[in-house]
């Protein structure tokens, strides 16, 4: 699975910005557990006025953090920049937009807690557990039954499966 995470930041300059004459983006992004973090370095040169012959260098480091839902496995994830663009907002503000691509995200299997474990956790009280599944393109009742190892009769106790559409939410009991 591929996800694009947008990052936007206004960089304030000490001088007026008439024109960005050169700009580059470097990045260091790492992941640990369910956290992607690192730094973007935006650097280049700019002119203060139209008549300026000289350019002024700039270099800004922008820290970056993304919290990833625990349902995703990051073992094989590829982190890269998908897009980078900028805009001079007013006299001394540069807005940078960086789209971070997370590719090869894998959803982890959700494990249901067995009745005995539930009793231990809740001091003998029992509760029903279930998963809410959102129907995606290509899903059929059979593929959902196979993926969650559940019988059609059990699924029908909780859902109306007469007209399955993309985006429908299905309750899958554990």
N, C-alpha and C positions, 0 to 999 in steps of 0.2 A: 504494500500500500504506500502511496505517496501523499505527503501533506506539504503544503506551502504555508509558512508562518511569516506574516508581515512584521517588519520592524521599521518604525518611523522615529526620526529624531530631528529636532531643530538645533542647529549649531549656531551659536551667537559669536560674531566676529567683533573685534575691537574697532576696526575700520569699516567704512562703507564698502560694499561689494558692487562693482559695476558689471564685471564679467569674470566667470571662472574660465581661465585659460587652459588649465589641465586639472584632471582629478583622477584619483585611483582609489581602489578599495582593496585592502588586505584583511584577512581574517584568520583567527585561530578559534576553532570551535571543537569542543570535546563533550563527551557524554559519560556520565556515571549514574548508575541506578536509573532513575526516571527524571534526570535533569540534563538539559543541554545548556552549556554555558561557554562563554568565551569573550573575545574582544574583536570589534571591527576597528580598523584604522583607516580613516578617510584622510587623504592628503592630496596636495596639489598646489596650484598657484592661482592668484586672482589679481585683477586690476581694480584700482580704487575709482578711477574715472575713465571715460572714453578716451581722453587725450593721454592717459598714462602710458609711458614707454616701459617703465619698470613694472615687474610683477612682485607680489608678496607671497612667500610660501606659507602654507598652513599644514597642520598635522593635528588631528583630533582622534583620541581613542574613545570608543563607545563600548561600555560593558554590555553584555547580552546574556539573558537567562530565559530559558523556556522550561516550564514544568510539564512533563509528559504524563498523561494518565497511566496508572499502573496496569491497565489492561493491555498495554503495548509492551512488547519485548524489543529492547534496543540492541540485542546482541549483534545483528547483522545490518544495522541502520547505516546509511550513507548520508552524511551531512555536507551540504554544499550551498553555494549561492545560486539562486535561480534567476534573480533579476536585481539590478541596481540602477536607480535613477535619482535625480536631484532637481531642485528648483530654488531659485533665489526668491524668497518670500517678500522681503522688503530690503531696506538699505543695508542691514547688517545681519540678516538671518538667512542661513542656508538650510533648507529642509532636505534631508536624505531619506530615501525609502529603500530598504533592503528586504528582499524576499528570500527567506531561508527555506531550502528544500530538505525535507526528511524523507528519504527513499528507503524502501525495504522495511518499513514498519510492519511488524507482525502482531496480530491480536493473539493474546494468550488465551488458552482454554480457561474458562471459569469453572472451578471445581465446586460442586455443591457439598455442603457438610452433611455427613451421615447423621441419622437420628440419634445414635448413641453419643456422637461428638456434640450435637446440639444440646443434649440433656446435661452433659458435663459443663458446657460453657454457660448454660442458663440455669444451673442449679436445679435440674429436674423439670423445669418448665419446657414445654415444647412449642415450637413456632414453625410455620410453613415457610420454606425458602423457595424463591423462584428467580428466574432470569427473565428480563425483558429483552426480546430480540426484535430488531428493526429489519423488516424485509428489504432485501437489496435486489438489484437487477440480476436475473438468472436464478433466483431462489425458487424452489418448488417445495411443496409440502414434504415430499420424499427426501430432498436434500437436508431440510431442517430436521426431520425425524432421525436421519442417519447421523448428522453432526452432533446432535444432543442425545443420541441413543435413548429415545423415548418412543412409546407407542402412540399411534394415531388416536386411540381411544382416550388416553391420558391427556393428550394435547387438546382434544375436543371438550374435555371437562372445563377448560379454562378459556377457550377461544371459539369464535365463529369463523370457520375456515372456508365458508362457501365462496367468498370472493377475495382472494389474496392479491394485494396490490403493493407496489414498491412504496416503502414508507410506513406500511402498517406495522403496528406493534403487537407482538405475540408474546403471551405469557408462557414460559416454559418452566413447569414445576420441577423441583429437584427431588 
